């Protein structure tokens, strides 16, 4: 019999992906919204690892539950690894997914296809109240397209092209994305930790 795992994110699209990824856990997966937790953890870390650990530890202490937080981002080689940890804030605070996509594409104007290589990276941190924090990561390589395609997913998915599939991440249904994505790879590694915690 499992306990409860807190998904420490307010991003509804991430919650949907995680609930699907953790559908086979014996424990119950709960969200910040379901618990009525509205306080926000700071993301002052300089790396995805730091941000994920800060959030997980904060919400584990706040809820007194095992908390899972992630930080994920897009690293574009032609931009020296940008936007990286700043992916969600790349086009400024309050920008929409479309604003971020348009801004990124404008930064890559004139960059030829073969130099538009990128990767999605995800770091998941798992924190136990009063205990330690462990991290696991996953990544998925692709190419930044010239224009958005696809209606699924969120964030930069519509411009992240997967050469082996001939589609953008946003052209994949959730089940297919959850086979290959950076978040899915990190989540599979986290499942082993959760089993140790009887979740």
RAJOLIN-V49964 format. One record per helix or strand of 2 or more residues. SS is the DSSP state (@ for helix, = for strand). FROM is the first residue (numbers start at 1). TO is the last residue. Records with the same first field share a line. If there is no record, write none. Layout:
SS = FROM-TO ; FROM-TO
//
This chain:
= = 4-7 ; 28-31 ; 66-76 ; 117-127 ; 133-144 ; 160-162 ; 167-168
@ = 12-21 ; 32-35 ; 48-63 ; 77-79 ; 84-89 ; 97-107 ; 113-115 ; 157-159 ; 169-171 ; 174-180 ; 182-196
//
